[in-house]
Amino acid sequence: MGDPKGFLTLGRVAPEKRPVSERVGDFREFIALHKEGSAAAQGGRCMDCGVPFCMQGCPLGNRIPDFNGLVHTDHWRRAYVALRSTNNFPEFTGRLCPAPCEAACVLAVNDEAVTIEQIEKEVIERAFSEGWVVAEPPRTRSGKRVAVVGSGPAGLAAAAQLNRAGHLVVVFEKRDQVGGLLRYGIPDFKMEKSVIDRRVAILEAEGVVFKTGITIGADVSWNELKVGHDAVVVAIGAERPRELTVEGRELGGVHVAMDYLVEQNQVVAGATPPEPRVSAAGKRVVILGGGDTGSDCLGTAHRQGAASVHQLELMPAPPTERSDGNPWPQWPMVFTTSSSQEEGGERVFALKTTRLTGQDGQVTALHAVQVELVDGVLTEVGGEVTLPADLVILAMGFVSPVAEALHAQLGVALDGRGQVAIDPQTRVTSVPGVFAAGDASRGASLIVWAISDGRETARSVDSYLRADTPTALPSRGNDRPFGGR
């Protein structure tokens, strides 16, 4: 324990954010690093619990008490070694993870949790600035070739681990740049894309090969891919959005969230998306969905200059405190406000969209009814509510991967939800030598789960390729190729 009394004498201090009036004027990140000494003080709040529930809450099993204590005692490089032993991309999770570790922090039983996510970000940013993050190519090569399809967090994690174990890894990405949802779905105000670029440069220097602009299943068949490689990892994400099946869905001005977010990310990157643009500028915007994707759309609409924004949620507003049926260390089902919701807009709960109406083929209004939970069933309880709308964004989540070609060409089985069916222990699909990781098999989930799945899938692929013999790659202390969870 860095400071035996830290949790008693120090309160939680969040990093500073740029003022709302300033940050909505651009797409740059707005959460700063801690001021000098503040991260160390926050690390001192960690109680180094005998049973660290924070580690149980983290799908990666990050050694949280270790790096908290090391930051508090100013041993930053050792903190980085501890962090990298279980997490390939702390710079991603330190910005984008909803921090289930903090929900499980013992201090959160009756106080505010340790700022674990921010400390993680501080450690990796210090590591990059000090030059500790360097390419470390494998010392030996196995002669085996692995194809990873998809360059999101699951695909990148699998590629990094398999390359470290000595296999030749080729990552195929259908878009023109590497990153998957990290690059094309996450707004720059949450993570600037230079953060991805510097990590991809490290992976390339270590020997990972990236091939962009190639759609497996169309440009190259899944059969051809399998024949040309000793193993295949399917990490194509869960791109199929949940649809709105109401009258008026076909009207102009109604768009799924990912089309809207991808286009704006392309604009920020300097690309010119095809016309007509999907922009909120000067429009009355209604966003359906109150989750992370909906909030990303909300923040984007603010920055584009929307005239007004309503964010609708189907379910009633959650309580402000944990209910008796939602005890610690479960994820707290309580009312929260995202950074985008801090910036403005109106949140409306318990509204069910019934129809959309328009004029001259363009949407002009959304119609909905008030609902409430009656014996666990959503029941209509009020009359119709009408909201004027020039742009309706559907951010109601994702239901499955787009895997028809994978199934048809390679015979990989899908489960009842349309996800890639896998053995939960080995992550192998119904076709030997073909594995799946991340949202493709799990369903839409958290970035930290995607990275964890990628690491676990890599472990199984390595075992398959080596016929269960030990890896030939010598250990590097805490940074074993398949160390940690």
C-alpha positions as CSV (number, residue, x, y, z in Angstrom):
1,M,0.0,0.0,0.0
2,G,1.5,3.3,-1.1
3,D,-0.2,5.4,1.5
4,P,-1.8,3.5,4.4
5,K,-4.1,6.5,5.1
6,G,-4.6,7.7,1.6
7,F,-8.1,6.4,1.2
8,L,-9.1,8.2,4.4
9,T,-7.4,11.5,3.9
10,L,-7.7,12.0,0.1
11,G,-10.8,12.4,-2.0
12,R,-11.2,11.4,-5.6
13,V,-9.9,14.1,-7.9
14,A,-10.8,13.7,-11.6
15,P,-8.6,15.3,-14.3
16,E,-9.5,18.6,-15.7
17,K,-11.7,18.9,-18.8
18,R,-11.6,21.8,-21.2
19,P,-14.7,24.0,-20.7
20,V,-17.8,23.0,-22.7
21,S,-17.9,26.3,-24.5
22,E,-14.4,25.6,-25.8
23,R,-14.4,21.9,-26.5
24,V,-17.6,21.9,-28.6
25,G,-15.8,24.1,-31.1
26,D,-13.5,21.3,-32.2
27,F,-13.0,17.5,-32.3
28,R,-9.8,17.3,-30.2
29,E,-9.6,15.4,-26.9
30,F,-10.7,17.4,-23.9
31,I,-9.7,15.4,-20.9
32,A,-6.2,16.5,-19.7
33,L,-3.6,14.5,-17.8
34,H,-3.4,15.1,-14.1
35,K,-1.3,18.0,-12.8
36,E,2.1,17.2,-11.5
37,G,1.9,15.0,-8.4
38,S,-1.9,14.5,-8.6
39,A,-1.7,11.1,-10.2
40,A,0.7,9.9,-7.5
41,A,-1.7,11.2,-4.8
42,Q,-4.7,9.4,-6.5
43,G,-2.6,6.2,-6.6
44,G,-2.1,6.5,-2.9
45,R,-5.9,6.1,-2.4
46,C,-5.6,2.5,-3.4
47,M,-6.0,0.3,-0.3
48,D,-4.0,-2.7,-1.8
49,C,-6.9,-4.9,-0.7
50,G,-6.2,-8.5,0.3
51,V,-8.8,-9.5,-2.2
52,P,-8.5,-6.9,-5.1
53,F,-12.1,-7.0,-6.5
54,C,-10.9,-4.4,-9.0
55,M,-8.9,-7.1,-10.7
56,Q,-11.9,-9.3,-10.7
57,G,-14.0,-6.5,-12.3
58,C,-11.4,-6.1,-15.1
59,P,-11.8,-8.7,-17.9
60,L,-8.0,-8.4,-18.5
61,G,-7.1,-9.0,-14.9
62,N,-4.9,-5.9,-14.8
63,R,-2.6,-5.7,-11.8
64,I,-4.3,-2.6,-10.5
65,P,-3.0,-2.4,-6.9
66,D,0.6,-3.0,-8.3
67,F,0.6,-0.1,-10.7
68,N,-1.4,2.2,-8.4
69,G,1.2,1.7,-5.6
70,L,4.1,2.1,-8.0
71,V,2.7,5.4,-9.4
72,H,2.3,6.7,-5.8
73,T,5.9,5.9,-5.0
74,D,7.1,7.5,-8.3
75,H,8.2,4.2,-9.9
76,W,6.6,4.9,-13.2
77,R,8.6,2.6,-15.4
78,R,7.8,-0.4,-13.1
79,A,4.2,0.7,-13.2
80,Y,4.3,0.5,-17.0
81,V,5.8,-3.0,-16.9
82,A,3.0,-4.1,-14.6
83,L,0.4,-2.6,-16.8
84,R,1.7,-3.9,-20.1
85,S,1.9,-7.5,-18.7
86,T,-1.9,-7.9,-19.1
87,N,-3.0,-5.1,-21.4
88,N,-1.7,-4.6,-24.9
89,F,-3.3,-1.2,-25.4
90,P,-3.6,0.9,-22.2
91,E,-3.8,4.0,-24.3
92,F,-7.1,2.8,-25.7
93,T,-8.7,1.5,-22.5
94,G,-7.5,4.5,-20.5
95,R,-9.6,6.6,-22.8
96,L,-12.5,4.4,-23.8
97,C,-13.2,1.8,-21.2
98,P,-16.2,2.4,-18.9
99,A,-14.0,1.1,-16.1
100,P,-15.7,-1.9,-14.5
101,C,-12.6,-2.1,-12.3
102,E,-13.8,1.1,-10.6
103,A,-17.3,-0.2,-10.1
104,A,-15.7,-3.2,-8.3
105,C,-13.2,-1.1,-6.3
106,V,-13.6,-1.9,-2.6
107,L,-13.4,1.8,-1.8
108,A,-16.6,2.3,-3.8
109,V,-18.6,0.4,-1.2
110,N,-19.1,3.6,0.7
111,D,-16.9,6.2,-1.1
112,E,-15.7,7.2,-4.6
113,A,-13.5,4.6,-6.3
114,V,-9.9,5.1,-7.1
115,T,-9.3,6.8,-10.5
116,I,-8.0,3.6,-12.0
117,E,-8.8,4.4,-15.6
118,Q,-7.1,7.8,-15.5
119,I,-4.0,6.3,-13.7
120,E,-3.8,3.7,-16.5
121,K,-3.8,6.5,-19.1
122,E,-1.2,8.5,-17.1
123,V,1.1,5.5,-17.0
124,I,1.0,4.7,-20.7
125,E,1.3,8.3,-21.8
126,R,4.4,8.7,-19.5
127,A,5.8,5.5,-21.1
128,F,5.4,6.9,-24.6
129,S,6.8,10.3,-23.7
130,E,9.8,8.7,-21.9
131,G,10.5,6.3,-24.9
132,W,9.8,3.1,-23.0
133,V,7.4,1.9,-25.6
134,V,9.6,0.4,-28.3
135,A,9.2,-2.3,-30.9
136,E,10.3,-5.7,-29.6
137,P,10.2,-8.2,-32.5
138,P,10.1,-11.9,-31.6
139,R,13.5,-13.6,-31.2
140,T,12.4,-16.6,-33.1
141,R,9.8,-17.4,-35.8
142,S,7.6,-20.5,-35.9
143,G,7.1,-20.5,-39.7
144,K,3.4,-20.5,-39.2
145,R,1.1,-17.9,-40.9
146,V,-2.0,-16.5,-39.3
147,A,-4.7,-14.3,-40.9
148,V,-6.5,-12.0,-38.6
149,V,-9.7,-10.5,-40.2
150,G,-10.6,-7.2,-38.7
151,S,-8.3,-4.5,-37.1
152,G,-10.4,-3.4,-34.2
153,P,-9.3,-4.0,-30.6
154,A,-9.9,-7.8,-30.7
155,G,-8.0,-8.2,-33.9
156,L,-5.1,-6.0,-32.9
157,A,-4.8,-7.8,-29.5
158,A,-4.8,-11.2,-31.2
159,A,-2.3,-10.0,-33.8
160,A,0.1,-8.5,-31.2
161,Q,0.1,-11.7,-29.1
162,L,0.5,-14.1,-31.9
163,N,3.3,-12.0,-33.5
164,R,5.0,-11.9,-30.1
165,A,4.8,-15.7,-30.0
166,G,6.7,-15.9,-33.2
167,H,4.0,-16.5,-35.8
168,L,3.8,-14.4,-39.0
169,V,0.6,-12.4,-38.7
170,V,-1.3,-10.7,-41.5
171,V,-4.2,-8.4,-40.5
172,F,-6.8,-7.8,-43.2
173,E,-9.0,-4.6,-42.9
174,K,-11.7,-3.8,-45.4
175,R,-11.4,0.0,-44.9
176,D,-8.5,2.1,-46.0
177,Q,-6.9,2.5,-42.6
178,V,-6.3,0.2,-39.6
179,G,-8.3,0.5,-36.4
180,G,-11.8,-0.8,-37.1
181,L,-14.4,0.8,-34.7
182,L,-11.6,2.6,-32.9
183,R,-10.8,4.7,-35.9
184,Y,-14.2,4.9,-37.7
185,G,-16.7,4.7,-34.9
186,I,-15.1,6.5,-31.9
187,P,-15.2,10.3,-32.3
188,D,-11.8,12.1,-32.1
189,F,-13.0,14.1,-29.1
190,K,-12.8,10.8,-27.2
191,M,-9.6,9.5,-28.8
192,E,-7.6,11.3,-31.4
193,K,-6.5,8.9,-34.2
194,S,-2.8,9.7,-33.7
195,V,-3.1,7.4,-30.6
196,I,-3.9,4.5,-33.0
197,D,-1.3,5.5,-35.5
198,R,1.6,5.3,-33.0
199,R,0.5,1.9,-31.8
200,V,0.1,0.5,-35.3
201,A,3.7,1.8,-36.1
202,I,5.0,-0.2,-33.1
203,L,3.1,-3.4,-34.3
204,E,4.5,-3.0,-37.8
205,A,8.0,-2.6,-36.5
206,E,7.5,-5.8,-34.6
207,G,6.6,-7.6,-37.8
208,V,2.8,-7.5,-38.0
209,V,1.7,-7.0,-41.6
210,F,-1.4,-4.9,-42.3
211,K,-3.4,-5.2,-45.6
212,T,-6.1,-2.6,-45.9
213,G,-8.9,-2.1,-48.5
214,I,-9.5,-5.9,-48.7
215,T,-12.9,-7.3,-47.9
216,I,-12.7,-11.0,-47.0
217,G,-15.6,-12.7,-48.5
218,A,-15.7,-10.4,-51.6
219,D,-12.2,-9.4,-52.7
220,V,-10.8,-12.7,-51.3
221,S,-13.0,-15.6,-50.4
222,W,-12.9,-17.1,-46.9
223,N,-11.8,-20.4,-48.4
224,E,-8.9,-18.8,-50.2
225,L,-7.8,-17.1,-47.0
226,K,-7.9,-20.4,-45.0
227,V,-6.0,-22.3,-47.6
228,G,-3.2,-19.7,-47.6
229,H,-2.8,-19.6,-43.8
230,D,-2.3,-22.1,-41.0
231,A,-5.0,-20.4,-38.9
232,V,-7.6,-17.7,-39.2
233,V,-8.9,-15.4,-36.5
234,V,-12.3,-13.8,-37.2
235,A,-12.5,-10.4,-35.5
236,I,-15.0,-8.6,-37.7
237,G,-17.0,-7.0,-34.9
238,A,-20.8,-6.8,-34.7
239,E,-21.7,-4.2,-37.3
240,R,-25.3,-5.0,-38.0
241,P,-27.4,-2.3,-36.2
242,R,-30.6,-2.8,-34.4
243,E,-33.3,-1.4,-36.7
244,L,-36.3,0.7,-36.1
245,T,-39.3,-1.0,-37.6
246,V,-41.9,1.8,-37.7
247,E,-43.9,3.7,-40.3
248,G,-41.7,6.4,-41.9
249,R,-38.3,4.6,-41.4
250,E,-37.7,5.1,-45.2
251,L,-37.8,8.9,-45.0
252,G,-34.8,11.0,-45.8
253,G,-32.9,12.3,-42.8
254,V,-33.2,9.0,-40.9
255,H,-29.7,7.3,-40.4
256,V,-28.1,4.6,-38.4
257,A,-25.5,5.9,-35.9
258,M,-22.4,4.3,-37.5
259,D,-23.0,5.9,-40.9
260,Y,-23.2,9.3,-39.1
261,L,-20.1,8.8,-36.9
262,V,-18.0,7.2,-39.7
263,E,-18.6,10.1,-42.0
264,Q,-17.6,12.7,-39.4
265,N,-14.5,10.8,-38.5
266,Q,-13.6,10.8,-42.2
267,V,-14.1,14.6,-42.3
268,V,-11.9,15.1,-39.3
269,A,-9.2,12.9,-40.9
270,G,-9.2,15.2,-44.0
271,A,-11.2,12.9,-46.3
272,T,-14.1,14.0,-48.4
273,P,-17.1,11.7,-47.9
274,P,-19.6,11.3,-50.6
275,E,-22.5,13.8,-50.9
276,P,-25.0,14.4,-49.6
277,R,-23.4,14.8,-46.1
278,V,-25.2,13.6,-43.0
279,S,-24.7,16.7,-40.8
280,A,-26.6,18.1,-37.8
281,A,-25.7,21.7,-38.6
282,G,-28.7,23.9,-38.0
283,K,-31.0,20.9,-37.6
284,R,-33.4,19.6,-34.9
285,V,-31.9,16.3,-34.0
286,V,-33.4,13.3,-32.3
287,I,-31.2,10.4,-31.2
288,L,-32.7,7.1,-30.3
289,G,-30.6,5.3,-27.8
290,G,-29.0,6.5,-24.5
291,G,-25.8,4.3,-24.5
292,D,-22.3,5.1,-25.5
293,T,-23.0,5.2,-29.2
294,G,-25.9,7.6,-28.6
295,S,-23.7,9.8,-26.5
296,D,-21.0,9.8,-29.2
297,C,-23.7,11.0,-31.7
298,L,-24.8,13.6,-29.2
299,G,-21.3,15.0,-28.8
300,T,-20.9,15.0,-32.6
301,A,-24.2,16.9,-33.1
302,H,-23.1,19.6,-30.6
303,R,-19.8,20.1,-32.5
304,Q,-21.6,20.2,-35.9
305,G,-23.9,23.0,-34.6
306,A,-27.2,21.4,-34.2
307,A,-30.2,23.7,-33.5
308,S,-31.4,21.3,-30.8
309,V,-30.8,17.7,-29.7
310,H,-33.1,15.3,-27.9
311,Q,-31.8,11.9,-26.8
312,L,-34.5,9.4,-26.2
313,E,-34.3,6.3,-24.1
314,L,-36.8,3.5,-24.2
315,M,-36.4,2.4,-20.6
316,P,-37.3,4.5,-17.5
317,A,-34.6,6.5,-15.9
318,P,-32.5,4.4,-13.5
319,P,-32.2,5.2,-9.8
320,T,-29.5,7.6,-8.6
321,E,-28.3,5.0,-6.1
322,R,-27.9,1.3,-6.2
323,S,-31.0,-0.7,-5.5
324,D,-31.1,-3.6,-3.1
325,G,-31.0,-6.0,-6.0
326,N,-27.9,-4.4,-7.5
327,P,-25.2,-4.6,-4.7
328,W,-21.5,-3.9,-4.9
329,P,-19.4,-5.2,-6.7
330,Q,-21.9,-5.7,-9.5
331,W,-21.9,-3.0,-12.2
332,P,-24.0,-0.2,-10.8
333,M,-27.3,0.3,-12.7
334,V,-27.6,3.9,-11.7
335,F,-28.2,7.3,-13.4
336,T,-25.0,8.6,-15.0
337,T,-24.2,11.5,-17.2
338,S,-21.7,11.2,-20.1
339,S,-19.3,13.9,-21.1
340,S,-21.4,14.6,-24.2
341,Q,-24.6,14.8,-22.0
342,E,-22.7,17.4,-19.9
343,E,-22.5,19.5,-23.0
344,G,-26.2,20.0,-23.5
345,G,-29.2,18.5,-25.2
346,E,-32.3,17.1,-23.5
347,R,-32.6,13.5,-22.3
348,V,-36.0,11.9,-22.4
349,F,-36.7,8.6,-20.8
350,A,-39.4,6.0,-21.2
351,L,-40.5,6.9,-24.7
352,K,-41.3,4.4,-27.4
353,T,-41.2,5.6,-31.0
354,T,-44.3,4.7,-32.9
355,R,-43.9,6.4,-36.2
356,L,-42.0,9.0,-38.2
357,T,-43.7,11.6,-40.5
358,G,-42.3,13.9,-43.1
359,Q,-42.8,16.2,-46.0
360,D,-41.5,15.8,-49.5
361,G,-39.7,12.6,-48.5
362,Q,-37.8,14.2,-45.6
363,V,-38.5,13.5,-41.9
364,T,-40.1,16.3,-40.0
365,A,-41.3,14.7,-36.8
366,L,-41.0,11.7,-34.5
367,H,-44.0,10.4,-32.7
368,A,-43.8,8.4,-29.5
369,V,-45.8,7.3,-26.5
370,Q,-44.8,7.3,-22.8
371,V,-44.2,3.8,-21.3
372,E,-43.4,2.4,-17.9
373,L,-42.4,-1.0,-16.5
374,V,-45.4,-2.9,-15.2
375,D,-44.5,-6.3,-13.8
376,G,-41.4,-6.2,-15.9
377,V,-43.2,-5.4,-19.1
378,L,-43.0,-2.1,-20.9
379,T,-46.6,-0.8,-21.0
380,E,-48.0,2.3,-22.8
381,V,-49.3,4.7,-20.2
382,G,-49.7,8.1,-22.0
383,G,-50.8,9.8,-25.1
384,E,-48.7,10.6,-28.1
385,V,-45.7,12.9,-27.9
386,T,-44.5,14.6,-31.0
387,L,-41.0,16.0,-31.4
388,P,-39.9,18.0,-34.5
389,A,-37.0,16.4,-36.2
390,D,-34.9,17.2,-39.3
391,L,-32.4,14.4,-38.5
392,V,-33.1,11.1,-36.7
393,I,-30.2,9.0,-35.6
394,L,-30.7,5.4,-34.7
395,A,-28.2,4.5,-32.0
396,M,-30.0,1.5,-30.5
397,G,-27.1,-0.9,-30.4
398,F,-25.8,-3.7,-32.6
399,V,-27.2,-7.2,-33.0
400,S,-24.7,-9.4,-34.8
401,P,-21.7,-9.5,-37.1
402,V,-22.2,-9.4,-40.9
403,A,-21.2,-13.0,-41.3
404,E,-23.2,-14.4,-44.2
405,A,-20.2,-14.8,-46.5
406,L,-18.2,-16.5,-43.7
407,H,-21.0,-19.0,-43.2
408,A,-21.7,-19.6,-46.9
409,Q,-18.1,-19.9,-48.1
410,L,-16.4,-21.6,-45.2
411,G,-19.3,-23.3,-43.4
412,V,-18.6,-21.6,-40.1
413,A,-21.7,-22.1,-37.9
414,L,-23.6,-19.1,-36.4
415,D,-25.6,-19.2,-33.2
416,G,-29.2,-18.3,-32.8
417,R,-28.4,-14.6,-32.5
418,G,-26.3,-14.6,-35.7
419,Q,-23.0,-14.5,-33.9
420,V,-20.0,-16.8,-34.8
421,A,-20.5,-19.9,-32.7
422,I,-17.4,-20.9,-30.8
423,D,-16.2,-23.3,-28.1
424,P,-16.0,-21.0,-25.0
425,Q,-12.8,-22.7,-23.8
426,T,-10.7,-22.7,-27.0
427,R,-12.6,-20.0,-29.1
428,V,-12.4,-22.3,-32.1
429,T,-15.4,-22.2,-34.5
430,S,-17.1,-25.2,-36.1
431,V,-14.2,-25.3,-38.7
432,P,-10.9,-26.5,-37.3
433,G,-8.2,-23.8,-37.6
434,V,-10.7,-21.0,-37.6
435,F,-11.1,-19.0,-34.4
436,A,-13.2,-16.0,-33.4
437,A,-12.7,-13.1,-31.0
438,G,-14.4,-10.0,-29.8
439,D,-17.9,-8.8,-30.8
440,A,-18.1,-11.3,-33.7
441,S,-18.6,-14.1,-31.2
442,R,-19.5,-12.2,-28.0
443,G,-21.9,-9.7,-29.3
444,A,-21.5,-5.9,-29.0
445,S,-19.6,-5.4,-25.8
446,L,-16.8,-3.4,-24.1
447,I,-13.3,-2.6,-25.5
448,V,-11.7,-4.3,-22.6
449,W,-13.6,-7.5,-23.3
450,A,-12.5,-7.3,-27.0
451,I,-8.9,-7.0,-26.0
452,S,-9.3,-9.9,-23.5
453,D,-10.9,-12.0,-26.1
454,G,-8.2,-11.3,-28.6
455,R,-5.5,-12.3,-26.1
456,E,-7.3,-15.5,-25.1
457,T,-7.9,-16.4,-28.8
458,A,-4.3,-15.9,-29.5
459,R,-3.4,-18.3,-26.7
460,S,-5.6,-20.9,-28.2
461,V,-4.3,-20.3,-31.7
462,D,-0.7,-20.6,-30.5
463,S,-1.5,-23.9,-28.8
464,Y,-3.2,-25.2,-31.9
465,L,-0.3,-24.2,-34.2
466,R,2.3,-25.8,-31.9
467,A,0.2,-28.9,-31.2
468,D,0.1,-28.0,-27.5
469,T,3.9,-27.7,-27.2
470,P,5.4,-24.8,-25.2
471,T,6.0,-21.6,-27.0
472,A,9.5,-21.2,-28.5
473,L,9.6,-17.5,-27.5
474,P,11.8,-17.0,-24.3
475,S,10.1,-15.2,-21.4
476,R,10.7,-11.5,-20.9
477,G,10.0,-11.4,-17.2
478,N,6.5,-10.0,-16.7
479,D,5.9,-9.5,-20.4
480,R,5.4,-13.2,-21.4
481,P,3.6,-13.6,-24.8
482,F,0.7,-15.2,-23.0
483,G,1.2,-14.0,-19.5
484,G,-1.6,-12.7,-17.3
485,R,-5.2,-13.5,-18.1
